């Protein structure tokens, strides 16, 4: 682009798409705006908005899924509980890379982690009278925050920016002591900030979850992607950090989408702690005739939702986890490319006056990974996003992630070649000329 698109062109696109406030756009809306502006410009944009995998899918999964299809699995309904081999390999995978023991019966495949979180939120909100609210540690994946709204479930959130370490205890307890919090949800590593909760913080969450009988929903979409330490060797430390070390009230959400770049098949699993799976709730018995948490999760909520995850994709997921556990496939090594892209693109943003928003895990600089967040001077979310889009860069504003800070989320997955980085730099040059 030789010059920025006019404000009128952007306004026309927003009007055509029915968007009144660019600072409140969802990820999908940002992608739509970017696509429309790209057509207007007739040139390629730098797409930083959509967290699609930027690495080829794991070939072991592809071959296993092909084999399942060739054997006719597509004509057979999958068991809603999950394939026995997936449950077994899922349990092994959790032990190998997280160092947590979970009975295979608590490993349940879902149609992506989105279904896993939706179903978990739904069940947690119906367990005990008065415990009807979901608490989010933000910033977070914006779609997670929409799920309770769609379900008609109460939810609240806070930005962790000012509440790290021991400050987190007081903040959480101020919510938990009200007695209405059914579950708490966060991602670790974090989407969008890429901060990682410390062991101290996870212990605080776990202790308070036990004290106040709150269920922790731990989204591990980016498992082992804190590249400051090498978590690639199965059954050997360091392991992925988890709240499961500090409480039995947990559900972990693991997805094949980013770990194995298998996003298109929408396959993931929930990992329900043994104690929670077997816990009986009188309210579930009254409503559904089944008291056990795990049985209700599978036989009522999942079954009526999708009747189970894709049969052939379960074979793929199982095979990929089995190969990882046995050391035949190093998924962490494959993912390190994201860290290299983050490091390179951060340098470009900083060269043009941008600064990291969420920059530290206590005293340690955040890892280079799939996402990071940047701000520019004192520009508001809306003004910053509008100016970037006029200059050929699409991203999402931080306020849509529950953040109280100004800035954007940068996803590095579509920065694939030297040309992509050169294009990003060209677009940022235009941006600086536009806003000064």
C-alpha positions as CSV (number, residue, x, y, z in Angstrom):
1,X,0.0,0.0,0.0
2,X,1.3,3.4,-0.9
3,X,-1.1,5.3,1.4
4,X,-3.7,4.4,4.0
5,X,-7.2,3.7,3.0
6,X,-9.5,6.7,3.6
7,X,-11.7,6.9,6.8
8,X,-14.7,7.0,4.5
9,X,-13.8,3.5,3.0
10,X,-13.5,2.1,6.5
11,X,-16.8,3.7,7.6
12,X,-18.6,2.3,4.5
13,X,-17.3,-1.2,5.2
14,X,-18.4,-1.0,8.9
15,X,-21.8,0.2,7.8
16,X,-22.2,-2.5,5.3
17,X,-21.4,-5.1,7.9
18,X,-23.7,-3.6,10.5
19,X,-20.9,-2.7,12.9
20,X,-21.5,0.4,15.0
21,X,-18.4,0.3,17.2
22,X,-15.2,-1.1,15.9
23,X,-13.8,-1.4,19.4
24,X,-16.4,-4.1,20.2
25,X,-15.8,-6.3,17.2
26,X,-15.4,-10.0,17.6
27,X,-12.6,-12.0,16.1
28,X,-14.8,-13.1,13.2
29,X,-16.0,-9.6,12.6
30,X,-12.4,-8.3,12.5
31,X,-11.6,-10.9,9.9
32,X,-14.7,-9.9,7.8
33,X,-13.7,-6.2,8.0
34,X,-10.1,-7.1,7.0
35,X,-11.3,-9.1,4.1
36,X,-13.5,-6.3,2.8
37,X,-10.8,-3.7,3.2
38,X,-8.3,-6.0,1.5
39,X,-10.6,-6.1,-1.5
40,X,-10.9,-2.4,-1.5
41,X,-7.1,-2.0,-1.4
42,X,-6.5,-4.7,-3.9
43,X,-3.5,-5.7,-1.8
44,X,-2.6,-8.2,0.9
45,X,-3.1,-7.3,4.5
46,X,-1.2,-8.4,7.6
47,X,-3.7,-10.7,9.3
48,X,-3.0,-10.8,13.0
49,X,-6.6,-11.3,14.2
50,X,-7.4,-14.9,13.7
51,X,-5.7,-17.7,15.8
52,X,-5.6,-20.3,13.1
53,X,-2.7,-22.8,13.2
54,X,0.2,-21.7,11.1
55,X,1.9,-25.2,11.0
56,X,0.9,-28.2,9.0
57,X,-1.3,-30.7,10.7
58,X,0.4,-33.7,12.4
59,X,0.8,-36.4,9.7
60,X,0.3,-39.2,12.3
61,X,-3.2,-37.9,12.9
62,X,-4.0,-37.6,9.2
63,X,-2.9,-41.2,8.6
64,X,-4.9,-42.5,11.6
65,X,-8.0,-40.7,10.5
66,X,-7.7,-41.9,6.9
67,X,-7.4,-45.5,8.2
68,X,-10.5,-45.1,10.3
69,X,-12.4,-43.7,7.3
70,X,-11.2,-46.5,5.1
71,X,-12.4,-49.0,7.7
72,X,-15.9,-47.5,7.5
73,X,-15.9,-45.7,10.9
74,X,-17.8,-42.8,9.3
75,X,-20.9,-45.0,9.1
76,X,-20.9,-45.9,12.8
77,X,-22.0,-43.6,15.6
78,X,-19.1,-43.0,18.1
79,X,-19.6,-43.8,21.7
80,X,-20.4,-40.5,23.5
81,X,-18.0,-41.5,26.3
82,X,-15.2,-41.6,23.7
83,X,-13.1,-44.4,22.1
84,X,-11.4,-46.6,24.7
85,X,-8.0,-46.1,23.1
86,X,-8.5,-42.3,23.1
87,X,-9.4,-42.3,26.8
88,X,-6.4,-44.5,27.6
89,X,-4.0,-42.4,25.5
90,X,-5.5,-39.1,26.8
91,X,-4.8,-40.3,30.4
92,X,-1.3,-41.2,29.4
93,X,-0.8,-37.9,27.7
94,X,-1.9,-35.9,30.8
95,X,0.5,-37.9,32.9
96,X,3.4,-37.6,30.5
97,X,3.2,-33.8,30.0
98,X,1.3,-32.4,33.0
99,X,2.3,-35.1,35.6
100,X,-1.3,-35.5,36.8
101,X,-3.1,-38.9,37.2
102,X,-6.6,-39.0,35.7
103,X,-8.7,-42.2,35.3
104,X,-9.4,-42.8,31.6
105,X,-13.1,-42.6,32.3
106,X,-12.6,-38.9,33.0
107,X,-11.1,-38.3,29.6
108,X,-14.0,-37.3,27.4
109,X,-13.7,-36.1,23.7
110,X,-15.6,-33.0,22.7
111,X,-16.2,-31.1,19.5
112,X,-13.3,-28.7,20.2
113,X,-12.6,-27.1,23.5
114,X,-15.4,-24.7,22.8
115,X,-17.9,-27.5,23.4
116,X,-15.8,-28.6,26.4
117,X,-16.1,-25.2,28.0
118,X,-19.7,-24.6,27.1
119,X,-20.8,-28.0,28.5
120,X,-18.7,-27.5,31.7
121,X,-20.1,-24.0,32.2
122,X,-23.6,-25.4,31.8
123,X,-23.2,-28.2,34.3
124,X,-21.3,-26.2,36.9
125,X,-24.0,-23.6,37.0
126,X,-26.6,-26.3,37.9
127,X,-24.9,-28.2,40.7
128,X,-25.8,-26.3,43.8
129,X,-28.6,-23.8,44.5
130,X,-27.2,-20.3,44.8
131,X,-24.0,-21.2,42.9
132,X,-25.1,-19.8,39.6
133,X,-22.2,-17.5,38.4
134,X,-19.1,-18.1,36.3
135,X,-16.0,-16.0,37.1
136,X,-13.4,-15.3,34.4
137,X,-9.8,-14.3,35.0
138,X,-9.2,-11.9,32.1
139,X,-7.9,-11.1,29.6
140,X,-9.2,-14.2,27.9
141,X,-10.6,-15.8,24.8
142,X,-13.6,-13.6,23.9
143,X,-15.8,-16.5,22.8
144,X,-15.5,-18.1,26.3
145,X,-17.1,-15.0,27.8
146,X,-20.0,-15.2,25.3
147,X,-20.9,-18.7,26.2
148,X,-22.7,-18.0,29.5
149,X,-24.5,-15.1,27.9
150,X,-25.8,-17.4,25.2
151,X,-26.8,-20.0,27.9
152,X,-28.4,-17.3,30.1
153,X,-25.9,-17.9,32.9
154,X,-24.6,-15.2,35.1
155,X,-21.0,-14.3,34.7
156,X,-18.5,-11.7,35.9
157,X,-14.8,-11.1,35.2
158,X,-11.8,-9.1,36.3
159,X,-8.5,-8.1,34.6
160,X,-5.5,-9.8,36.3
161,X,-3.2,-6.9,35.2
162,X,-3.1,-5.4,38.7
163,X,-3.6,-8.7,40.7
164,X,-0.6,-10.9,40.3
165,X,0.9,-13.0,43.1
166,X,-0.6,-12.6,46.6
167,X,-2.9,-9.8,45.3
168,X,-4.7,-12.5,43.4
169,X,-5.7,-14.2,46.7
170,X,-7.6,-11.2,48.0
171,X,-9.2,-10.5,44.7
172,X,-10.5,-14.0,44.2
173,X,-11.6,-14.3,47.8
174,X,-13.7,-11.1,47.5
175,X,-15.7,-12.9,44.8
176,X,-15.7,-16.5,46.3
177,X,-16.9,-15.4,49.8
178,X,-20.2,-14.2,48.3
179,X,-21.1,-17.8,47.8
180,X,-22.5,-17.6,44.2
181,X,-19.4,-18.6,42.2
182,X,-19.9,-22.0,40.6
183,X,-16.7,-22.1,38.5
184,X,-13.8,-20.0,37.5
185,X,-12.2,-20.1,34.0
186,X,-8.9,-19.0,32.7
187,X,-6.3,-20.0,30.0
188,X,-2.7,-20.8,30.8
189,X,-0.6,-19.8,28.8
190,X,-3.0,-16.9,28.4
191,X,-4.9,-16.0,25.3
192,X,-4.4,-13.1,24.4
193,X,-1.6,-11.8,26.7
194,X,0.5,-15.0,26.8
195,X,1.2,-14.5,30.5
196,X,1.6,-17.7,32.5
197,X,0.3,-18.1,36.0
198,X,3.1,-18.9,38.5
199,X,3.1,-21.9,40.8
200,X,2.3,-19.5,43.7
201,X,-0.8,-18.2,41.8
202,X,-2.0,-21.6,40.8
203,X,-1.7,-22.7,44.4
204,X,-3.8,-19.7,45.5
205,X,-6.5,-20.6,43.0
206,X,-6.5,-24.2,44.0
207,X,-6.6,-23.6,47.7
208,X,-9.5,-21.1,47.4
209,X,-11.3,-23.4,45.0
210,X,-11.2,-26.1,47.6
211,X,-12.1,-23.8,50.5
212,X,-15.2,-22.3,48.7
213,X,-16.1,-25.4,46.7
214,X,-15.6,-23.7,43.3
215,X,-14.7,-25.7,40.2
216,X,-11.7,-24.6,38.2
217,X,-11.9,-24.8,34.4
218,X,-8.4,-24.7,33.1
219,X,-8.0,-24.1,29.4
220,X,-4.8,-25.6,28.1
221,X,-5.2,-24.8,24.5
222,X,-1.5,-23.9,24.3
223,X,-0.1,-26.8,26.3
224,X,3.7,-26.8,26.8
225,X,4.0,-23.6,24.8
226,X,5.8,-21.6,27.5
227,X,9.1,-21.9,25.6
228,X,11.2,-20.4,28.4
229,X,11.5,-24.0,29.6
230,X,11.7,-27.3,27.6
231,X,8.6,-29.4,28.3
232,X,9.0,-31.6,25.3
233,X,10.2,-34.8,27.0
234,X,7.4,-37.1,28.2
235,X,7.4,-38.1,31.8
236,X,10.3,-35.8,32.6
237,X,10.2,-32.4,34.3
238,X,9.6,-29.6,33.8
239,X,5.9,-30.3,33.2
240,X,3.1,-28.0,32.2
241,X,2.0,-26.1,35.3
242,X,-1.5,-26.8,36.5
243,X,-4.0,-26.0,39.3
244,X,-4.6,-29.8,39.5
245,X,-1.6,-30.0,41.8
246,X,-3.5,-27.9,44.4
247,X,-7.1,-28.9,44.2
248,X,-9.4,-31.8,43.2
249,X,-12.0,-29.4,41.9
250,X,-10.9,-29.1,38.3
251,X,-11.5,-29.8,34.7
252,X,-8.7,-29.4,32.2
253,X,-9.5,-28.5,28.6
254,X,-7.1,-29.9,26.0
255,X,-7.5,-29.4,22.3
256,X,-5.8,-30.9,19.2
257,X,-6.3,-27.5,17.4
258,X,-3.0,-25.8,18.3
259,X,-1.1,-28.7,20.0
260,X,-1.3,-30.8,16.8
261,X,-2.4,-28.1,14.3
262,X,-5.6,-30.2,13.9
263,X,-8.1,-27.3,14.2
264,X,-10.2,-28.3,11.2
265,X,-11.5,-31.5,12.7
266,X,-12.8,-29.9,15.9
267,X,-11.5,-32.5,18.3
268,X,-10.5,-31.9,21.9
269,X,-11.0,-33.5,25.3
270,X,-12.1,-32.6,28.8
271,X,-10.1,-34.1,31.6
272,X,-12.2,-34.3,34.7
273,X,-10.5,-35.0,38.0
274,X,-11.4,-38.4,39.6
275,X,-12.9,-36.9,42.6
276,X,-15.1,-34.5,40.6
277,X,-16.1,-37.1,38.1
278,X,-17.4,-39.4,40.9
279,X,-18.9,-36.7,43.1
280,X,-22.7,-36.9,43.5
281,X,-24.9,-33.8,43.6
282,X,-28.5,-34.0,44.9
283,X,-29.5,-31.2,42.5
284,X,-28.4,-33.3,39.5
285,X,-30.3,-36.2,40.8
286,X,-33.4,-34.1,41.2
287,X,-33.2,-32.6,37.7
288,X,-31.8,-35.4,35.6
289,X,-32.1,-38.6,37.6
290,X,-28.3,-39.1,37.6
291,X,-26.3,-37.8,40.6
292,X,-22.7,-38.3,39.4
293,X,-21.0,-35.3,37.9
294,X,-19.2,-37.3,35.2
295,X,-22.1,-39.3,34.2
296,X,-24.3,-36.3,33.8
297,X,-21.6,-34.5,31.8
298,X,-21.5,-37.4,29.3
299,X,-25.0,-38.8,29.3
300,X,-27.1,-35.7,29.6
301,X,-25.2,-32.6,28.5
302,X,-22.9,-34.0,25.8
303,X,-25.3,-36.5,24.5
304,X,-28.1,-34.0,23.9
305,X,-25.6,-31.5,22.5
306,X,-23.8,-33.5,19.8
307,X,-24.1,-37.3,20.6
308,X,-20.3,-37.4,20.6
309,X,-17.3,-36.1,18.8
310,X,-16.3,-37.1,15.2
311,X,-15.5,-40.8,15.1
312,X,-12.6,-40.7,12.7
313,X,-11.1,-37.5,14.4
314,X,-11.0,-39.4,17.7
315,X,-8.7,-42.0,16.1
316,X,-6.5,-39.1,14.9
317,X,-6.3,-37.5,18.3
318,X,-5.6,-40.8,20.0
319,X,-2.8,-41.7,17.6
320,X,-1.2,-38.3,18.0
321,X,-1.2,-38.4,21.8
322,X,0.1,-42.0,21.7
323,X,3.0,-41.0,19.5
324,X,3.8,-38.0,21.7
325,X,3.8,-40.1,24.9
326,X,6.0,-42.8,23.3
327,X,8.5,-40.2,22.0
328,X,7.8,-40.9,18.3
329,X,6.5,-37.3,17.8
330,X,7.8,-34.2,19.4
331,X,4.8,-31.8,19.2
332,X,6.6,-29.1,21.3
333,X,9.5,-28.9,18.9
334,X,7.0,-28.4,16.0
335,X,5.4,-25.5,17.9
336,X,8.6,-23.6,18.7
337,X,8.3,-21.9,15.3
338,X,5.6,-19.7,16.9
339,X,8.1,-18.4,19.4
340,X,10.5,-17.4,16.7
341,X,7.7,-15.6,14.8
342,X,6.7,-13.8,18.0
343,X,10.2,-12.6,18.7
344,X,10.7,-11.3,15.2
345,X,7.4,-9.5,15.0
346,X,7.8,-8.0,18.5
347,X,11.0,-6.4,17.3
348,X,9.2,-4.8,14.3
349,X,6.4,-3.4,16.5
350,X,8.8,-2.0,19.0
351,X,10.8,-0.4,16.2
352,X,7.7,1.6,15.3
353,X,6.9,2.8,18.8
354,X,4.7,0.0,20.1
355,X,5.1,-1.5,23.6
356,X,4.0,-4.7,25.2
357,X,0.9,-4.3,27.4
358,X,1.1,-7.6,29.4
359,X,4.9,-7.8,29.5
360,X,5.8,-9.7,32.7
361,X,5.1,-12.9,34.7
362,X,6.1,-11.2,37.9
363,X,9.8,-10.4,37.4
364,X,10.2,-12.6,34.3
365,X,9.6,-11.4,30.8
366,X,6.7,-13.2,29.1
367,X,7.5,-16.0,26.7
368,X,7.5,-15.7,23.0
369,X,4.5,-17.7,21.7
370,X,1.3,-17.7,19.8
371,X,0.0,-14.4,21.0
372,X,1.1,-11.1,22.6
373,X,-0.4,-7.7,23.2
374,X,0.8,-4.2,22.2
375,X,-0.2,-0.6,22.7
376,X,0.7,2.6,20.9
377,X,1.1,5.8,22.9
378,X,-2.2,6.8,24.5
379,X,-4.5,5.7,21.6
380,X,-7.8,4.1,22.6
381,X,-8.8,0.6,21.4
382,X,-11.1,1.9,18.7
383,X,-8.8,4.6,17.4
384,X,-5.8,2.2,17.3
385,X,-7.7,-0.6,15.5
386,X,-9.3,1.8,13.0
387,X,-5.9,3.3,12.1
388,X,-4.2,-0.1,11.8
389,X,-6.9,-1.4,9.5
390,X,-6.7,1.6,7.3
391,X,-3.0,0.8,7.0
392,X,-3.4,-2.9,6.2
393,X,-3.2,-4.6,9.6
394,X,-6.1,-6.5,11.2
395,X,-6.1,-7.5,14.9
396,X,-8.6,-7.6,17.7
397,X,-9.0,-4.9,20.4
398,X,-8.1,-5.8,24.0
399,X,-11.4,-4.7,25.5
400,X,-13.1,-7.6,23.8
401,X,-11.0,-10.0,25.8
402,X,-12.1,-8.6,29.2
403,X,-9.0,-6.5,29.5
404,X,-9.1,-3.0,31.0
405,X,-6.0,-2.0,29.1
406,X,-5.8,-0.3,25.7
407,X,-4.1,-2.1,22.8
408,X,-4.5,-5.0,20.4
409,X,-3.8,-8.8,20.4
410,X,-1.3,-10.0,17.9
411,X,-1.5,-13.5,16.6
412,X,1.7,-14.7,14.8
413,X,0.3,-17.8,13.2
414,X,-0.2,-16.2,9.7
415,X,3.3,-14.7,9.6
416,X,4.7,-17.5,7.6
417,X,7.5,-16.1,5.4
418,X,10.1,-13.3,5.1
419,X,7.6,-11.5,2.8
420,X,5.0,-11.5,5.6
421,X,7.3,-9.8,8.0
422,X,8.4,-7.3,5.4
423,X,4.7,-6.6,4.6
424,X,4.0,-6.0,8.3
425,X,6.9,-3.5,8.5
426,X,5.5,-1.7,5.4
427,X,2.1,-1.4,7.0
428,X,3.5,-0.1,10.3
429,X,5.5,2.5,8.4
430,X,2.2,3.7,6.9
431,X,0.6,3.6,10.3
432,X,3.2,5.9,11.9
433,X,2.9,8.4,9.0
434,X,-0.9,8.4,9.6
435,X,-1.0,8.9,13.3
436,X,2.4,10.4,14.0
